[in-house]
Amino acid sequence: MGAGAVVAGSHNEGYLQFIDPARTWYNNKRIIKLNAWIVLLLITASTNGYDGSLMNSFQSLPLWKSYFGQPHGGKLGLLNAIQNIGSLAAYPFAPYLSDGLGRRRTIWIGATIMIVGVAIQSASQNLGMFIAARFLIGFGLTFASNSAPMLVTELSYPLYRAQLTALYNSLWYSGNIIASWTTFGTEFIPNNWAWRIPSILQGLPSVLQFFLVLWVPESPRWLVSKGHESRALQTLAYYHADGDETDPLVLYEFNEIKAGIELDRTVAANVGWKSLYRTPGNRKRMTIIIAIAFFSQWSGNGLVSYYLNAVFDTIGITNTTIQLLITGILAIWNLFWAAGASFLVERLGRRFLFLTSASGMLVFFVFQTVCSARFAVTGNPATAHAVIAFIFLFYASYDLAFTPLIVAYTVEILPYNLRAKGFNVFNFTISLALIFNQYVNPVALGKLGWKYYIVYCCWLAFELVFLYFFIVETKNLSLEETSALFDGEDATRAMHNAVTEVRHDDLHDEKGSSTYTPTNELKA
């Protein structure tokens, strides 16, 4: 079948016109197998979520605080920030490994480093060991988290790409839940295993990836970029069409990938770091990406994510068991809303979710501020309970977009040749925002109390206005179609023409058998 037949339908329909309705995630063995591999990639976010909750929970454990000399102020800020400092140290290398060695090998390297870090953290005898271990965990996490979501979005069956990529960051809360409830249970252990056990469990996702991730199929887009076009076609055919290399969907995907990468290299000149801001389309991409990265950490959620116990103190909730219980329930609540929103991204669209999320956060954070102020004046326990209620409602709003979409939206609006570098900038921005939060929030809360919330109320209003004017709708588009959307009509037309001109007789440009198995992929 020639490529002309592949693109014969309306271009606006994109890949949807080639989807076989009989081929779904629950009745096709190869899509089920593919999704199982993708779950192994998704748990990378669980490691990150586990760490965020772990430090929050440790700060409520008297044994942990006593063992490490009651850390507070700048020392507590360093303990929370050191993981992100480790991440910063790895950022110069992560995109080169992702693009050079491949997505899955980079994940394996990151998992290996994190296993070493978790081992040192769990065996820590002093504060210095604990800090060094958290640096290593952050260093390894950068490699894994740079490649994992890109591999998810580049490998997924196209009908489920957006949902699975959105689910990636939503599973941050799965790690959050495990850490919260593990620490809640080990609180009653009368020795240092109360904090060593939760620390050991942090390494479980990395151990699974260490043994299994090299069996995951490599990204077809990475394979095409390295000249392995036959392997890319075979991978797409094996997982997306039961091995049929002439399937219309497979040919459409393959031709579009080839055309998109070639367009990036020539027409759009999307290579190198300077290309991140060289064209109007790329400048718009990076403006959105950097903004949503900051917004994801500077929306008031940082107060809860890392300093929930300090927030509790400002409203009179000081019992350790109650603090850990609320933390654990909040994690389950967050996962429910974030996962639910992940499955609605193609139905409701990105703009709707972002704007609804920002509006809800603004309203409920204002109410939280008012109730915190009332508690400070009156000491009425009812207002403290209202603060907790508004924290839950605030997070339900946050989870509509800023949990599922920040990663998914970032990787889908970046063209292939800039994806690793642009996503690295996204992660770098988050680390900067987190380091600022982790040093400033405890100091500001200590000095200003509830008045510090007013800063975030003003910032949330700015976020809503920014999102209204800048977020571009991308639902029901392939990665290459989304990429062309940002580069104007000329790029869209060039992309369409390039796909049309690719011929099926150009596909087998490598020697060797076209028979594909996962074992062949691993050896390659």
Salt bridges, closest charged atoms under 4 A:
ASP51 OD1 - ARG134 NH1 2.60
ASP99 OD1 - ARG103 NH1 2.92
ASP99 OD2 - LYS421 NZ 4.00
GLU154 OE2 - ARG103 NH2 2.83
GLU154 OE2 - ARG419 NH1 2.99
GLU218 OE1 - ARG104 NE 3.86
GLU229 OE1 - LYS258 NZ 3.17
ASP242 OD2 - ARG23 NE 3.73
GLU245 OE1 - HIS508 NE2 3.48
ASP247 OD1 - ARG23 NH1 3.72
GLU253 OE1 - HIS240 ND1 2.83
GLU346 OE1 - ARG350 NH1 2.54
GLU412 OE1 - ARG161 NH1 3.25
GLU412 OE1 - ARG350 NH2 2.90
GLU480 OE2 - ARG221 NE 2.95
ASP487 OD2 - ARG285 NH2 3.04
GLU489 OE1 - ARG493 NH2 3.96
ASP490 OD1 - ARG493 NH1 3.14
GLU510 OE2 - HIS228 ND1 3.38
GLU521 OE2 - ARG104 NH2 3.68
GLU521 OE2 - ARG231 NH2 3.57
